[in-house]
């Protein structure tokens, strides 16, 4: 699925909304989907998808406009080239900063104040089914494995393996679990 077509764009947005309804409200009822649509962070998620589609279609002026709309009204900065798969959830968007070269998998959930940034040319990568807690920083060559959980305010500088829970400054693995069930 790509965000380059209208069908792909709407499918990505729908996937993100479904993931947010399940994460926040425990199911896909019409009521839960409506609540997910109007909660904090959803506006920024939708504008990010519009920016992503514009960038992929090489509509640079539109991508730049959507980027600035997200900064001003969504409270987050996500680089125009950043890519996340279906099920991308900004639980709260305020203070989120994501480098333009970041690639993330499916079902990535971010709390407020999360930074995923480059350092000395090295850019983090994020696997599938990852949760990143409020205020966490993922910097440089750090790659986050599938099913990992990053605790609030953790500073991740190195690889976190699949199925790990990492906390602290610098982040250390404190628990391992099945990456498929996190």
C-alpha positions as CSV (number, residue, x, y, z in Angstrom):
1,X,0.0,0.0,0.0
2,X,1.4,3.4,-0.9
3,X,0.3,6.9,0.0
4,X,0.8,7.9,-3.7
5,X,-2.8,7.3,-4.7
6,X,-6.0,8.6,-3.2
7,X,-7.0,5.0,-2.3
8,X,-3.7,4.4,-0.7
9,X,-3.9,7.7,1.2
10,X,-7.4,7.0,2.5
11,X,-6.5,3.5,3.4
12,X,-3.5,4.7,5.5
13,X,-5.6,7.3,7.3
14,X,-8.3,4.7,8.0
15,X,-5.7,2.3,9.3
16,X,-4.3,4.9,11.6
17,X,-7.8,5.8,12.9
18,X,-8.6,2.2,13.5
19,X,-5.3,1.6,15.3
20,X,-5.9,4.7,17.5
21,X,-9.5,3.6,18.4
22,X,-8.3,0.2,19.4
23,X,-5.3,1.5,21.4
24,X,-7.2,4.2,23.2
25,X,-10.7,2.8,23.5
26,X,-10.3,-1.0,23.1
27,X,-12.3,-1.6,20.0
28,X,-13.7,-0.5,16.6
29,X,-17.2,0.5,17.4
30,X,-18.6,3.5,15.6
31,X,-18.4,5.5,18.9
32,X,-14.8,4.6,19.4
33,X,-13.8,5.5,15.9
34,X,-15.6,8.9,16.3
35,X,-13.8,9.5,19.6
36,X,-10.5,8.6,18.0
37,X,-11.2,11.0,15.1
38,X,-11.6,14.0,17.5
39,X,-9.0,13.3,20.1
40,X,-5.6,15.1,20.4
41,X,-3.1,14.0,17.9
42,X,-5.5,12.8,15.2
43,X,-5.3,16.1,13.3
44,X,-1.5,15.8,13.2
45,X,-1.7,12.2,12.0
46,X,-4.0,13.1,9.1
47,X,-1.9,16.1,8.1
48,X,1.2,13.9,8.3
49,X,-0.4,11.5,5.8
50,X,-1.3,14.4,3.5
51,X,2.3,15.6,3.7
52,X,3.6,12.1,3.1
53,X,1.4,11.7,0.0
54,X,2.4,15.1,-1.4
55,X,6.1,14.3,-0.8
56,X,5.8,10.9,-2.6
57,X,4.0,12.5,-5.5
58,X,6.8,15.2,-5.7
59,X,4.3,18.0,-4.9
60,X,6.9,19.8,-2.8
61,X,5.0,23.0,-2.2
62,X,2.0,21.0,-0.8
63,X,4.3,18.9,1.3
64,X,5.9,22.0,2.7
65,X,2.5,23.6,3.5
66,X,1.3,20.4,5.2
67,X,4.5,20.3,7.2
68,X,4.1,23.9,8.4
69,X,0.4,23.3,9.2
70,X,1.4,20.4,11.4
71,X,4.0,22.5,13.2
72,X,1.6,25.4,13.9
73,X,-1.7,23.5,14.5
74,X,-0.6,19.9,15.3
75,X,2.2,20.9,17.6
76,X,4.7,18.5,16.0
77,X,7.5,18.5,13.5
78,X,7.7,15.5,11.2
79,X,10.2,15.6,8.3
80,X,8.7,15.5,4.8
81,X,10.6,12.3,4.0
82,X,9.7,10.4,7.2
83,X,7.9,7.2,6.5
84,X,5.7,5.1,8.8
85,X,3.5,2.2,7.7
86,X,-0.2,1.7,8.4
87,X,-1.4,2.0,12.0
88,X,0.8,5.1,12.8
89,X,-0.7,6.7,16.0
90,X,0.2,9.9,17.6
91,X,-1.5,9.5,21.0
92,X,-0.7,13.1,21.7
93,X,1.1,15.2,19.1
94,X,2.5,18.1,21.1
95,X,6.3,18.2,21.0
96,X,6.8,15.2,18.7
97,X,9.9,15.7,16.5
98,X,10.8,13.2,13.8
99,X,13.8,13.5,11.4
100,X,13.0,13.4,7.7
101,X,15.1,10.3,7.1
102,X,13.4,8.1,9.7
103,X,11.7,4.9,8.5
104,X,9.1,3.3,10.8
105,X,7.1,0.1,10.5
106,X,3.5,-0.6,11.0
107,X,1.5,-0.1,14.2
108,X,3.9,2.5,15.7
109,X,2.5,4.4,18.6
110,X,4.1,7.6,20.0
111,X,3.2,9.7,23.0
112,X,3.8,13.4,23.3
113,X,7.3,14.9,23.4
114,X,8.9,12.0,21.5
115,X,12.0,12.8,19.5
116,X,13.3,10.4,16.8
117,X,16.4,12.2,15.5
118,X,19.6,11.9,13.5
119,X,23.0,12.4,15.0
120,X,26.2,12.7,13.0
121,X,24.4,11.5,9.9
122,X,23.1,8.3,11.6
123,X,19.3,8.0,11.6
124,X,17.2,5.7,13.8
125,X,14.8,3.1,12.5
126,X,11.7,1.8,14.2
127,X,10.2,-1.7,13.7
128,X,6.6,-2.9,13.7
129,X,4.3,-2.8,16.7
130,X,6.5,-0.4,18.7
131,X,5.3,1.9,21.6
132,X,7.4,5.0,22.6
133,X,6.5,6.6,25.9
134,X,6.1,10.4,26.6
135,X,9.3,12.4,26.3
136,X,11.5,9.5,25.0
137,X,14.4,10.3,22.7
138,X,15.6,7.9,20.1
139,X,18.8,9.3,18.6
140,X,21.4,8.4,16.0
141,X,22.1,4.8,15.0
142,X,19.5,3.4,17.4
143,X,17.2,0.9,15.8
144,X,14.1,-0.3,17.7
145,X,13.1,-3.9,17.1
146,X,9.6,-5.2,16.4
147,X,7.4,-5.3,19.4
148,X,9.7,-3.1,21.6
149,X,8.4,-0.7,24.2
150,X,10.4,2.4,25.1
151,X,9.6,3.9,28.5
152,X,8.8,7.5,29.2
153,X,11.8,9.9,29.1
154,X,14.1,7.1,28.0
155,X,17.1,8.1,25.9
156,X,17.8,5.4,23.3
157,X,21.3,5.6,21.8
158,X,21.8,2.0,20.8
159,X,19.8,-0.9,19.3
160,X,16.8,-2.2,21.3
161,X,16.1,-5.8,20.3
162,X,12.7,-7.1,19.3
163,X,10.4,-7.7,22.2
164,X,12.3,-5.6,24.7
165,X,11.1,-3.0,27.1
166,X,13.8,-0.3,27.6
167,X,13.9,2.5,30.2
168,X,16.3,5.0,31.6
169,X,19.1,7.4,30.5
170,X,20.7,5.9,28.6
171,X,18.0,3.3,27.9
172,X,18.7,-0.2,29.1
173,X,16.6,-3.3,28.5
174,X,14.7,-4.3,31.6
175,X,12.3,-6.9,30.3
176,X,11.9,-9.2,27.3
177,X,8.5,-10.3,26.0
178,X,7.1,-11.9,22.8
179,X,7.4,-9.3,20.1
180,X,4.1,-10.5,18.5
181,X,2.0,-9.8,21.6
182,X,3.3,-6.5,22.9
